[in-house]
Amino acid sequence: MKSMLIPSLLVVLLFSDCSKSSKTSGDDKPVTPPKETPNTPFKTLNYLYSISGEKTLSGIHNREPNATPARWTDEIYNTTGKYPALWSGDFLFQAENINNRQIMVNEAVTQWKKGAVINIMWHACNPALSQPCGWDDGKGVLSSLTDQQFTELTTDGTAINAKWKGMMDEVCLYLQQLKDKGVEVLWRPMHEMNQGKFWWAGRPGASGTVKLWKLTHDYMVKTKGLTNLIWVWDVQDFSTLSNDVKSYYPGDDYYDVAALDVYDGSGFTQAKYMAMVNIAGKKPIAIGECDKLPTEEELTYQPKWTFFMSWSELVFEKNTKEQLIKLYGSPKVQSLDKMPGW
């Protein structure tokens, strides 16, 4: 009987010990396996991967004028006592702001050195018309292209295509400056791709806005060599979102972060969140723009938002001082003082 019991007892003990060692540490505390994150060439993008599901970066856009490119960042500090972790600027379209692009870019360098994430967007003028321009729907950012003009825009060798490349060359000079200084940029051109009010947007399918996005991406990355750009593909929260994320999807190789602009009044619904989670797969998602900010509770149920970027003055119109202080003080929200530094 002993010869049969001893081996059985050893098996039980060995199994028990192995089971314990796989689930607990030496002091009986559960062991959490290390989080696996992609190793990209970008410190910023790696950081977004590392916080996805756990933390959300606070951010705010600094709208025109480019002469004061930290105005709204400073206003957040004055209100909450904390600086946002993400700073955002814009190349813009008016003569004054085009002339002050260097001031905006200098601020991007300053913010990067402070440890902030840098986001830059571009409300570009219509390449079929003139630059500089206004905001209007006649000759400005809200103007339109005919189908024929759009086809020419996305066809190499045409006049409109050459005009667009020339406009890109102008902003690439500044983006190259940032590359030379080691600054990584969350690059967010042609935002709200499903928003038909912008000349570049509102054209679903492979031959529409996505084609212009790919042309722009390849020109800036392959032709101009701007390897410091982290491409943020962005859509707006229309009722058609579940279809729009598919109709305007640029393909896995043409973006790094998927962002949603939240403006429709229904807030941060689970349906919107899941639409972004499902289309992005393992890539980070973010709140590209918003006026009303998410609450700590909403971030608990939607933990994969890696950052939110509130829109300049609108954040102070749609959120109370108390709400801003509470959100910026949340352990789920990263402000500049909690950033690791670059």
ABEGO torsion letter per residue (X at the ends): XAAAAAAAAAAAAAAAAAAAAAABBAAGBBBBBBBBBBBBABAAAAAAAAABGABBBBBBBBBOBAABAAAAAAAAAAAAGBBBABBBBBAEABAAAAAAAAAAAAAAAAAAAAGBBBBBBBBBBBAABBOBBBABAAABAABBBBAAAAAAAABBGBAAAAAAAAAAAAAAAAAAAAAAAGBBBBBBBGBGAABAABAABGBBEAABAAAAAAAAAAAAAAAAGBAABBBBBBBBBBAAAAAAAAAABAEAAABABBBBBBAAGAEBBAAAAAAAAAAAEABBBBBABBABBBBAAAAAABAABABBBBBEAAAAAABBAAAAAAAAABAABBBAAABAEX
